[in-house]
């Protein structure tokens, strides 16, 4: 066991006064996620020995969060590491893992985890065939590259996928990074990620869309209007699910929805399709939850189906 050492504090993370250098960590992809996770592992007492990052932003982020860590090509990062953190875009991950296997970079006994929510263990199969212990550890948190990203990691839920015998290792790593692990089966990984994208990415789009429509309506500070409303709506949705639904759909107000469609067609035609799709799904969910009676929901659906397909081709 290497001698204890002083661990430098990573920006935004609590310090570890003295800890053994238990694992040599390599971060492939020192972007918004990789640099933060590397810093968290360093704060837990591990030694981040190398990182890769091709953009100027990655280099600057690594210098801030992983001070003194050399930026190297991906194969050299893997060669220097006991644990490899793969924090690269979803579409890049399988090819990267395969390419590293073809160059003989992986070695038996290494650990590797990727941070993709869309992929499970299958993406790491070439590394596993070389004797690497594969893990999928996805922080269910949004990272923007802002300084507060490191603080957001504390208590963040991590979707963990692993072999049953490797689950304690996976959960320990998540806990060391300050997160809270929960298990996601390999077969459920894509559905899990689709759920998070629906909730997080689409939420940002909806908020921005609502703000734009308010500006079009002459409201100079849309955030001031939306903040209390959306905060309450999010709280209701999380606590009560479909029972938290309010608004014209929940009341079966066909006339109001028709007025919205007419106004959007005139003032913001690019927003019509999204409004129709969301109103249609909201109506369907309200019917399934008993918030709307069938005779109330049917006229709404007829209106929305017609708006979605005015030519009647469905």
MILOMI-420883 format. One record per residue: residue number from 1; residue in one letter; chain; z, x, y of N, C-alpha, C in turn. Coordinates in steps of 0.05 Angstrom, whole numbers, plus 5000, padded with zeros to 4 digits. Atoms other than C-alpha are relative to their C-alpha. Example, Ala and Ser with C-alpha at 12.3 -4.5 7.8 and 13.67 -1.06 7.14 Angstrom:
NODE  nr rest kette n.up n.east n.north ca.up ca.east ca.north c.up c.east c.north
NODE   1    A     A 5000   5018    4976  5156    5246     4910 5000   5018    5024
NODE   2    S     A 4999   4984    4976  5143    5273     4979 5014   4985    5022
//
This chain:
NODE  nr rest kette n.up n.east n.north ca.up ca.east ca.north c.up c.east c.north
NODE   1    X     A 5000   5017    4976  5000    5000     5000 5000   5018    5025
NODE   2    X     A 5001   4983    4976  4980    5030     5068 5026   4996    5016
NODE   3    X     A 4975   5001    4984  5036    5045     5116 4998   4978    5021
NODE   4    X     A 4999   5021    4979  5058    4992     5165 4988   5011    5026
NODE   5    X     A 5012   4991    4975  5023    4994     5231 5005   4979    5021
NODE   6    X     A 4998   5019    4977  5026    4962     5299 4973   4985    5002
NODE   7    X     A 5024   5016    4998  4977    4904     5303 4995   4993    5029
NODE   8    X     A 5006   5008    4973  4943    4896     5371 4998   4970    5003
NODE   9    X     A 5001   5029    4996  4950    4827     5400 4972   4992    5007
NODE  10    X     A 5025   5011    4993  4886    4788     5401 5004   4979    5021
NODE  11    X     A 4997   5018    4977  4874    4747     5464 5005   4972    4990
NODE  12    X     A 4995   5028    5006  4905    4678     5459 5016   4996    4975
NODE  13    X     A 4986   5004    5025  4941    4691     5394 5028   5014    5001
NODE  14    X     A 4974   4987    4999  5015    4707     5382 5000   5027    4987
NODE  15    X     A 5000   4972    5011  5031    4780     5368 5015   5002    4974
NODE  16    X     A 4985   4993    5024  5052    4808     5302 5011   5029    5005
NODE  17    X     A 4989   4975    4992  5100    4865     5317 4994   5023    4981
NODE  18    X     A 5005   4979    5019  5092    4904     5253 4993   4987    4974
NODE  19    X     A 5008   5013    5025  5054    4886     5190 4983   5020    4985
NODE  20    X     A 5016   4982    5016  5021    4921     5132 4970   4993    5002
NODE  21    X     A 5029   5004    4999  4945    4930     5134 4992   4991    4972
NODE  22    X     A 5004   5010    5027  4936    4886     5073 4971   4999    4991
NODE  23    X     A 5028   5002    5007  4861    4874     5074 4983   5012    5023
NODE  24    X     A 5020   4992    4980  4803    4907     5110 4981   4977    5003
NODE  25    X     A 5016   5024    4995  4766    4850     5143 4974   5009    5014
NODE  26    X     A 5025   4997    4987  4693    4850     5161 4990   4972    5009
NODE  27    X     A 5010   5026    4990  4664    4794     5205 4970   5002    5004
NODE  28    X     A 5029   5001    4996  4590    4780     5197 4994   4976    5016
NODE  29    X     A 5005   5021    4982  4573    4739     5257 5024   4997    5019
NODE  30    X     A 4978   5001    4981  4621    4753     5315 4994   4981    5022
NODE  31    X     A 5006   5021    4981  4603    4688     5349 5025   4985    5008
NODE  32    X     A 4977   5016    4990  4647    4632     5374 5021   4996    4979
NODE  33    X     A 4980   5004    5022  4679    4621     5306 5009   5026    4988
NODE  34    X     A 4993   4975    5014  4677    4689     5273 5019   5018    5015
NODE  35    X     A 4982   4983    4985  4710    4727     5329 5028   4989    5001
NODE  36    X     A 4973   5012    4999  4767    4677     5334 5014   5003    4973
NODE  37    X     A 4988   4998    5026  4779    4677     5259 5008   5029    4994
NODE  38    X     A 4993   4972    5003  4777    4753     5258 5025   5008    5015
NODE  39    X     A 4976   4994    4984  4828    4756     5314 5025   4988    4987
NODE  40    X     A 4978   5013    5013  4872    4707     5276 5009   5016    4975
NODE  41    X     A 4993   4984    5023  4869    4750     5213 5013   5026    5008
NODE  42    X     A 4988   4976    4990  4885    4812     5254 5029   4994    5008
NODE  43    X     A 4973   5008    4991  4945    4776     5284 5019   4996    4976
NODE  44    X     A 4984   5005    5025  4968    4760     5212 5006   5026    4986
NODE  45    X     A 4993   4974    5012  4970    4835     5196 4978   5013    4985
NODE  46    X     A 5022   4987    5013  4902    4849     5167 4986   5018    5020
NODE  47    X     A 5013   4979    4984  4856    4904     5193 4970   4993    5002
NODE  48    X     A 5028   5006    4995  4789    4882     5223 4986   5026    5005
NODE  49    X     A 5012   4973    4999  4747    4944     5209 4972   5000    5011
NODE  50    X     A 5028   5000    4991  4677    4921     5228 4991   4971    5005
NODE  51    X     A 5012   5026    4994  4637    4864     5256 4971   5003    5006
NODE  52    X     A 5029   4999    4992  4564    4846     5267 4995   4978    5020
NODE  53    X     A 5007   5020    4980  4534    4809     5325 4977   5011    5016
NODE  54    X     A 5025   4989    4988  4465    4815     5355 4998   4992    5030
NODE  55    X     A 5003   5008    4972  4473    4778     5421 5020   5014    5018
NODE  56    X     A 4982   4989    4980  4504    4803     5485 5026   4985    5001
NODE  57    X     A 4975   5016    5000  4553    4745     5483 5018   5007    4976
NODE  58    X     A 4984   4993    5023  4575    4764     5413 5014   5027    5004
NODE  59    X     A 4988   4974    4995  4586    4836     5434 5023   4997    5020
NODE  60    X     A 4979   5003    4981  4627    4814     5494 5024   4985    4988
NODE  61    X     A 4979   5015    5013  4667    4765     5452 5016   5018    4981
NODE  62    X     A 4987   4982    5018  4681    4818     5400 5018   5020    5015
NODE  63    X     A 4984   4981    4984  4705    4867     5454 5025   4987    5010
NODE  64    X     A 4976   5014    4989  4753    4814     5480 5020   4992    4978
NODE  65    X     A 4982   5010    5021  4780    4785     5415 5005   5020    4978
NODE  66    X     A 4997   4980    5021  4770    4844     5368 4998   5028    5012
NODE  67    X     A 5002   4974    4985  4783    4905     5413 5000   5024    4981
NODE  68    X     A 5002   4976    5016  4762    4971     5383 4985   4997    4974
NODE  69    X     A 5015   5004    5025  4723    4940     5325 4971   5007    5004
NODE  70    X     A 5028   4992    4997  4655    4973     5316 4981   4977    4992
NODE  71    X     A 5021   5019    5008  4593    4929     5314 4979   5015    4984
NODE  72    X     A 5018   4986    5019  4551    4948     5254 4981   4980    4988
NODE  73    X     A 5017   5018    5016  4493    4920     5213 5016   4985    4978
NODE  74    X     A 4985   5017    5019  4514    4865     5164 5006   5015    4975
NODE  75    X     A 4994   4986    5026  4507    4909     5102 5021   5021    5003
NODE  76    X     A 4978   4981    4996  4552    4962     5132 5027   4987    5004
NODE  77    X     A 4976   5015    4997  4603    4910     5151 5011   4993    4972
NODE  78    X     A 4992   5007    5027  4604    4886     5079 5011   5024    4984
NODE  79    X     A 4992   4975    5015  4609    4957     5051 5027   5009    5008
NODE  80    X     A 4974   4990    4990  4670    4971     5094 5023   4982    4995
NODE  81    X     A 4979   5022    5000  4709    4908     5077 5010   4993    4972
NODE  82    X     A 4989   5013    5024  4755    4879     5025 4996   4970    5001
NODE  83    X     A 5005   5029    4995  4747    4809     5055 4978   4998    5021
NODE  84    X     A 5022   5003    4982  4682    4789     5087 5000   4971    5010
NODE  85    X     A 5001   5026    4987  4681    4731     5137 4971   4995    5008
NODE  86    X     A 5028   5006    4993  4611    4700     5141 5000   4976    5019
NODE  87    X     A 4999   5020    4979  4608    4661     5206 4973   4999    5013
NODE  88    X     A 5028   5001    4991  4533    4649     5214 4990   4972    4999
NODE  89    X     A 5011   5027    5001  4490    4587     5225 4995   4990    4972
NODE  90    X     A 5003   5012    5027  4484    4539     5166 4974   5009    4987
NODE  91    X     A 5026   4995    5012  4410    4552     5155 4996   5030    4994
NODE  92    X     A 5002   4971    5004  4420    4628     5158 5016   5009    4976
NODE  93    X     A 4980   4991    5020  4477    4632     5107 4988   5006    4973
NODE  94    X     A 5009   4993    5027  4441    4627     5040 4982   5024    4999
NODE  95    X     A 5018   4977    5000  4387    4677     5058 5015   5026    5005
NODE  96    X     A 4984   4977    4994  4439    4725     5086 5014   5010    4975
NODE  97    X     A 4985   4993    5024  4481    4723     5023 4981   5012    4978
NODE  98    X     A 5020   4990    5020  4419    4732     4979 4990   5027    5008
NODE  99    X     A 5010   4974    4992  4393    4789     5021 5020   5022    4996
NODE 100    X     A 4980   4980    5004  4459    4826     5018 5003   5006    4970
NODE 101    X     A 4999   4995    5029  4459    4817     4942 4976   5017    4991
NODE 102    X     A 5024   4984    5008  4388    4845     4937 5002   5029    5008
NODE 103    X     A 4996   4973    4991  4409    4907     4975 5024   5013    4986
NODE 104    X     A 4977   4988    5015  4470    4917     4929 5024   5003    5017
NODE 105    X     A 4977   4996    4981  4519    4908     4987 5026   4989    4988
NODE 106    X     A 4976   5012    5011  4567    4863     4949 5011   5017    4977
NODE 107    X     A 4988   4986    5022  4617    4894     4901 5022   4984    4987
NODE 108    X     A 4980   5015    5015  4663    4867     4848 5028   5004    5012
NODE 109    X     A 4973   4999    4990  4733    4851     4871 5003   4993    5030
NODE 110    X     A 4999   5008    4972  4714    4834     4943 5007   4970    5002
NODE 111    X     A 4998   5028    4993  4733    4768     4974 4980   4994    5022
NODE 112    X     A 5018   5009    4979  4684    4729     5017 5004   4971    5005
NODE 113    X     A 5000   5028    4994  4690    4664     5054 4980   4995    5023
NODE 114    X     A 5017   5008    4978  4640    4628     5097 5013   4977    5015
NODE 115    X     A 4988   5020    4982  4656    4580     5154 4983   4975    5003
NODE 116    X     A 5019   5023    4997  4599    4530     5144 5013   4975    4988
NODE 117    X     A 4991   5025    5011  4619    4458     5136 4979   4987    4982
NODE 118    X     A 5022   5012    5015  4551    4440     5107 4997   5011    4973
NODE 119    X     A 5004   4987    5026  4554    4489     5049 5027   5002    4986
NODE 120    X     A 4977   4995    5016  4602    4497     4992 4997   5028    4987
NODE 121    X     A 5000   4974    5013  4606    4552     4940 4972   5008    4991
NODE 122    X     A 5026   4994    5010  4533    4548     4918 4986   5021    5018
NODE 123    X     A 5012   4980    4982  4512    4588     4980 5010   5028    4995
NODE 124    X     A 4989   4974    5006  4556    4645     4956 4994   5009    4971
NODE 125    X     A 5005   4993    5028  4528    4646     4885 4990   5028    4996
NODE 126    X     A 5009   4972    5005  4491    4713     4892 5023   5020    5003
NODE 127    X     A 4977   4982    4997  4555    4746     4917 5019   4996    4976
NODE 128    X     A 4982   5005    5023  4596    4713     4861 4989   5014    4975
NODE 129    X     A 5012   4986    5024  4547    4740     4809 5005   5030    5001
NODE 130    X     A 4994   4972    4998  4563    4809     4836 5030   5006    4997
NODE 131    X     A 4971   4996    5004  4637    4798     4823 5017   4994    5024
NODE 132    X     A 4985   5007    4976  4658    4772     4892 5015   4973    4995
NODE 133    X     A 4985   5025    5000  4712    4718     4897 4990   4983    5023
NODE 134    X     A 5012   5016    4979  4678    4662     4936 5018   4977    5010
NODE 135    X     A 4984   5021    4988  4712    4614     4984 4984   4987    5023
NODE 136    X     A 5011   5014    4977  4688    4562     5034 5023   4989    5017
NODE 137    X     A 4977   5008    4983  4737    4554     5092 4988   4991    5027
NODE 138    X     A 5013   5010    4976  4712    4509     5147 5021   4988    5019
NODE 139    X     A 4981   5012    4981  4755    4498     5209 4988   4975    5012
NODE 140    X     A 5009   5025    4989  4747    4425     5228 5008   4998    5029
NODE 141    X     A 4993   4998    4972  4750    4442     5301 4975   5009    5015
NODE 142    X     A 5023   4991    4985  4699    4452     5356 5007   5025    5016
NODE 143    X     A 4997   4975    4985  4691    4521     5387 4977   5002    5020
NODE 144    X     A 5020   4999    4979  4655    4530     5453 4996   5028    5011
NODE 145    X     A 5001   4974    4988  4666    4604     5467 5019   5004    5023
NODE 146    X     A 4981   4998    4978  4720    4589     5518 5025   5014    4991
NODE 147    X     A 4975   4986    5008  4786    4628     5519 5019   4982    4985
NODE 148    X     A 4981   5017    5014  4824    4567     5494 4993   4996    4971
NODE 149    X     A 5007   5003    5028  4787    4570     5427 5021   5011    4982
NODE 150    X     A 4980   4988    5017  4840    4616     5399 5024   4982    4997
NODE 151    X     A 4977   5018    5001  4895    4567     5416 4994   4975    4983
NODE 152    X     A 5007   5023    5015  4856    4510     5384 5002   5004    4970
NODE 153    X     A 4999   4993    5029  4859    4546     5317 5028   4993    4989
NODE 154    X     A 4973   5005    5009  4934    4535     5313 5003   4970    4991
NODE 155    X     A 4997   5027    5011  4946    4475     5267 4974   4986    4994
NODE 156    X     A 5026   5013    5006  4871    4462     5259 4997   4995    4971
NODE 157    X     A 5006   5005    5029  4852    4429     5193 4976   5017    4991
NODE 158    X     A 5022   4985    5012  4808    4472     5148 4991   4986    4974
NODE 159    X     A 5011   5010    5025  4763    4441     5095 4996   5023    4980
NODE 160    X     A 5000   4978    5019  4774    4486     5034 4985   4992    4975
NODE 161    X     A 5013   5003    5025  4727    4491     4975 5001   5026    4985
NODE 162    X     A 4996   4976    5016  4742    4540     4919 5000   4993    4971
NODE 163    X     A 4994   5004    5028  4747    4550     4845 5030   4993    4998
NODE 164    X     A 4972   5008    5002  4812    4519     4821 5019   5024    4999
NODE 165    X     A 4982   4977    5002  4841    4587     4804 5002   5016    5026
NODE 166    X     A 5000   4985    4974  4824    4613     4874 5013   4984    5022
NODE 167    X     A 4990   5017    4979  4855    4556     4912 5024   5011    5014
NODE 168    X     A 4977   4988    4985  4921    4591     4927 4992   5022    5019
NODE 169    X     A 5010   4980    4982  4883    4649     4957 4988   4988    5025
NODE 170    X     A 5013   5013    4978  4841    4603     5000 5021   4988    5019
NODE 171    X     A 4980   5013    4984  4901    4564     5024 5017   5020    5015
NODE 172    X     A 4985   4979    4986  4940    4627     5040 4986   5011    5024
NODE 173    X     A 5016   4989    4978  4884    4654     5083 5000   4980    5023
NODE 174    X     A 5000   5020    4979  4880    4588     5121 5027   5000    5015
NODE 175    X     A 4973   5000    4988  4955    4588     5133 5005   5025    5017
NODE 176    X     A 4997   4976    4985  4953    4660     5156 4985   4998    5027
NODE 177    X     A 5016   5003    4975  4900    4641     5208 5012   4978    5018
NODE 178    X     A 4987   5020    4984  4947    4586     5233 4990   4972    4995
NODE 179    X     A 5011   5027    5006  4908    4528     5202 5015   4985    4979
NODE 180    X     A 4988   5018    5020  4925    4471     5155 4978   4994    4980
NODE 181    X     A 5021   5004    5019  4884    4470     5091 5000   4973    4987
NODE 182    X     A 5003   5024    5017  4858    4408     5056 4975   5004    4982
NODE 183    X     A 5021   4994    5019  4813    4408     4995 4977   4981    5002
NODE 184    X     A 5024   5015    5001  4741    4385     4994 4984   5009    4975
NODE 185    X     A 5015   4993    5024  4704    4382     4927 4972   5010    5007
NODE 186    X     A 5027   4990    4995  4638    4419     4922 4980   4978    5003
NODE 187    X     A 5019   5021    4999  4600    4355     4909 5002   4983    5026
NODE 188    X     A 4995   5017    4976  4630    4323     4972 4996   5016    5026
NODE 189    X     A 5001   4983    4976  4616    4381     5020 4981   4989    5021
NODE 190    X     A 5019   5009    4980  4554    4352     5053 5009   4974    5013
NODE 191    X     A 4990   5025    4989  4585    4283     5062 5023   5006    5019
NODE 192    X     A 4978   4991    4983  4647    4316     5091 4990   5009    5027
NODE 193    X     A 5011   4989    4975  4605    4353     5142 4986   4979    5016
NODE 194    X     A 5013   5021    4985  4564    4293     5160 5020   4982    5014
NODE 195    X     A 4979   5015    4988  4628    4256     5174 5010   5013    5026
NODE 196    X     A 4990   4985    4976  4652    4310     5222 4979   5000    5022
NODE 197    X     A 5021   5000    4980  4585    4314     5257 4998   4973    5014
NODE 198    X     A 5000   5027    4989  4585    4238     5266 5022   4997    5020
NODE 199    X     A 4977   5004    4983  4654    4241     5296 5000   5018    5025
NODE 200    X     A 4997   4981    4978  4650    4303     5339 4975   5003    5017
NODE 201    X     A 5024   4995    4985  4579    4319     5358 4989   4975    5013
NODE 202    X     A 5011   5025    4989  4557    4247     5366 5019   4989    5022
NODE 203    X     A 4981   5009    4979  4620    4232     5406 4993   5013    5027
NODE 204    X     A 5007   4986    4976  4601    4285     5457 4974   4988    5013
NODE 205    X     A 5025   5013    4990  4531    4254     5462 5006   4973    5012
NODE 206    X     A 4993   5026    4989  4560    4185     5472 5014   5001    5026
NODE 207    X     A 4985   4997    4975  4608    4208     5526 4980   5009    5022
NODE 208    X     A 5019   4991    4979  4552    4245     5563 4981   4978    5007
NODE 209    X     A 5019   5022    4994  4506    4185     5556 5014   4979    5018
NODE 210    X     A 4986   5020    4983  4559    4138     5585 5003   5011    5028
NODE 211    X     A 4997   4988    4974  4571    4187     5642 4974   4998    5016
NODE 212    X     A 5026   5001    4987  4497    4190     5658 4994   4971    5010
NODE 213    X     A 5005   5027    4992  4492    4114     5659 5017   4992    5024
NODE 214    X     A 4983   5006    4977  4551    4109     5706 4989   5013    5026
NODE 215    X     A 5012   4987    4976  4518    4159     5753 4976   4984    5010
NODE 216    X     A 5023   5016    4993  4455    4117     5751 5009   4974    5014
NODE 217    X     A 4989   5024    4988  4499    4058     5770 5015   5006    5026
NODE 218    X     A 4988   4993    4974  4525    4096     5831 5028   5009    4999
NODE 219    X     A 4972   4990    5003  4592    4120     5804 4999   5030    5003
NODE 220    X     A 5001   4971    4994  4603    4190     5833 5017   5016    4981
NODE 221    X     A 4982   4985    5017  4660    4210     5787 5004   4986    4973
NODE 222    X     A 4999   5015    5025  4645    4182     5718 5023   5008    4982
NODE 223    X     A 4978   4991    5017  4698    4225     5684 5026   4985    5007
NODE 224    X     A 4976   5014    4992  4752    4191     5725 5001   4972    4989
NODE 225    X     A 5001   5027    5010  4729    4123     5702 5002   5000    4969
NODE 226    X     A 5001   5000    5029  4717    4142     5629 5025   5011    4987
NODE 227    X     A 4978   4987    5014  4778    4184     5615 5021   4981    4989
NODE 228    X     A 4980   5018    5011  4830    4129     5609 4989   4981    4979
NODE 229    X     A 5013   5018    5019  4781    4082     5574 4995   5013    4973
NODE 230    X     A 5008   4987    5025  4756    4131     5523 5024   5011    4985
NODE 231    X     A 4975   4991    5013  4825    4160     5510 5013   4978    4985
NODE 232    X     A 4988   5023    5014  4851    4091     5493 4982   4991    4977
NODE 233    X     A 5018   5008    5022  4789    4075     5451 5002   5019    4977
NODE 234    X     A 4997   4981    5021  4796    4139     5412 5026   4996    4985
NODE 235    X     A 4973   5005    5012  4870    4126     5400 4999   4975    4982
NODE 236    X     A 5002   5025    5016  4855    4055     5377 4984   5004    4975
NODE 237    X     A 5017   4996    5023  4799    4078     5331 5014   5017    4979
NODE 238    X     A 4986   4983    5020  4842    4132     5298 5023   4986    4987
NODE 239    X     A 4976   5014    5010  4903    4088     5290 4993   4974    4985
NODE 240    X     A 5005   5027    5010  4871    4021     5275 4973   4996    4987
NODE 241    X     A 5026   5003    5012  4800    4035     5251 4984   4977    5013
NODE 242    X     A 5016   5021    4989  4754    3975     5259 5016   4979    5014
NODE 243    X     A 4983   5020    4986  4813    3932     5281 5004   5008    5029
NODE 244    X     A 4997   4991    4973  4813    3973     5345 4976   4993    5017
NODE 245    X     A 5025   5005    4986  4744    3948     5365 5004   4979    5022
NODE 246    X     A 5000   5019    4979  4737    3913     5432 4972   4998    5011
NODE 247    X     A 5027   5001    4987  4678    3893     5476 4984   4977    4991
NODE 248    X     A 5017   5024    5004  4620    3844     5473 4993   4996    4970
NODE 249    X     A 5007   5004    5028  4602    3857     5400 5023   4987    4985
NODE 250    X     A 4977   5011    5014  4673    3843     5376 5005   4970    5007
NODE 251    X     A 4997   5028    4992  4670    3777     5414 4975   4983    4993
NODE 252    X     A 5024   5015    5006  4600    3758     5391 4985   4991    5025
NODE 253    X     A 5013   5008    4975  4574    3757     5463 4971   5009    5000
NODE 254    X     A 5028   4994    5002  4500    3755     5449 4987   5003    5028
NODE 255    X     A 5012   5000    4973  4483    3741     5522 5005   5026    5014
NODE 256    X     A 4993   4975    4987  4519    3803     5547 4984   5023    4988
NODE 257    X     A 5016   4979    5013  4485    3848     5496 4971   4998    5008
NODE 258    X     A 5027   5004    4992  4418    3818     5514 4996   5010    5029
NODE 259    X     A 5002   4990    4972  4432    3832     5588 5000   5030    5000
NODE 260    X     A 5000   4971    5002  4449    3904     5570 4973   5011    4993
NODE 261    X     A 5026   4990    5010  4384    3913     5533 4979   4997    5022
NODE 262    X     A 5019   5005    4978  4344    3883     5591 5004   5021    5022
NODE 263    X     A 4994   4981    4978  4379    3928     5642 4993   5028    4992
NODE 264    X     A 5006   4973    5010  4373    3991     5600 4970   5004    4999
NODE 265    X     A 5030   4998    5001  4299    3977     5589 4989   5006    5027
NODE 266    X     A 5009   4996    4972  4290    3974     5664 5010   5025    5013
NODE 267    X     A 4988   4978    4986  4338    4028     5688 5002   5026    4985
NODE 268    X     A 4995   4976    5016  4348    4076     5630 4987   4997    4973
NODE 269    X     A 5014   5007    5025  4294    4064     5577 5006   5020    4977
NODE 270    X     A 4995   4980    5020  4311    4129     5541 5026   4995    4985
NODE 271    X     A 4975   5006    5013  4379    4100     5524 5000   4975    4982
NODE 272    X     A 5001   5025    5015  4356    4036     5491 5003   5004    4971
NODE 273    X     A 4999   4997    5029  4346    4062     5421 5028   5007    4990
NODE 274    X     A 4973   4992    5008  4415    4094     5418 5019   4976    5003
NODE 275    X     A 4983   5024    4996  4448    4030     5446 4996   4981    4977
NODE 276    X     A 5007   5019    5021  4412    3987     5395 5012   5009    4973
NODE 277    X     A 4990   4990    5025  4430    4032     5337 5030   4998    4998
NODE 278    X     A 4971   5001    5001  4503    4036     5355 5010   4971    5000
NODE 279    X     A 4991   5028    5000  4509    3961     5371 4995   4987    4973
NODE 280    X     A 5006   5011    5026  4476    3944     5305 5021   5009    4979
NODE 281    X     A 4980   4990    5019  4524    3989     5265 5027   4988    5006
NODE 282    X     A 4974   5011    4992  4583    3963     5305 5002   4971    4991
NODE 283    X     A 5001   5028    5009  4562    3891     5289 5005   4999    4970
NODE 284    X     A 4997   4999    5029  4556    3908     5215 5029   5006    4992
NODE 285    X     A 4972   4993    5006  4625    3940     5214 5019   4978    5008
NODE 286    X     A 4983   5022    4992  4656    3883     5253 4998   4977    4980
NODE 287    X     A 5003   5021    5021  4628    3833     5202 5015   5008    4975
NODE 288    X     A 4987   4992    5025  4653    3874     5143 5030   5000    5003
NODE 289    X     A 4971   4999    4996  4722    3880     5174 5012   4973    5007
NODE 290    X     A 4990   5027    4993  4727    3806     5190 5005   4996    5029
NODE 291    X     A 4997   5003    4971  4726    3818     5265 4981   4980    5011
NODE 292    X     A 5020   5020    4993  4664    3774     5269 4996   4982    4976
NODE 293    X     A 5009   5018    5021  4648    3712     5230 4970   5001    4997
NODE 294    X     A 5029   4998    5006  4580    3708     5197 4983   4986    5021
NODE 295    X     A 5016   5015    4981  4555    3655     5245 5000   5012    5028
NODE 296    X     A 5000   4985    4974  4576    3699     5304 4984   5025    4999
NODE 297    X     A 5014   4975    5002  4546    3763     5278 4970   4997    4996
NODE 298    X     A 5028   5003    5006  4479    3735     5255 4982   5000    5025
NODE 299    X     A 5017   4999    4976  4451    3722     5325 4999   5027    5013
NODE 300    X     A 5000   4973    4990  4472    3791     5347 4981   5018    4985
NODE 301    X     A 5018   4983    5016  4437    3824     5289 4971   4993    5004
NODE 302    X     A 5027   5008    4995  4375    3783     5300 4989   5012    5026
NODE 303    X     A 5008   4989    4974  4373    3805     5373 4996   5030    4997
NODE 304    X     A 5001   4971    5001  4385    3878     5355 4977   5009    4981
NODE 305    X     A 5023   4993    5017  4334    3879     5298 4974   4997    5015
NODE 306    X     A 5024   5004    4984  4283    3850     5345 4996   5022    5021
NODE 307    X     A 5002   4979    4980  4299    3902     5398 4992   5027    4987
NODE 308    X     A 5007   4975    5014  4293    3958     5346 4972   5000    4991
NODE 309    X     A 5027   5002    5011  4227    3932     5320 4986   4976    5012
NODE 310    X     A 5012   5023    4986  4194    3887     5372 4974   4991    4988
NODE 311    X     A 5026   5008    5011  4128    3888     5335 5003   4985    4974
NODE 312    X     A 4995   5015    5025  4161    3856     5274 4989   5013    4975
NODE 313    X     A 5011   4986    5023  4139    3909     5225 5020   5004    4978
NODE 314    X     A 4979   4995    5020  4205    3912     5187 4997   4980    4977
//
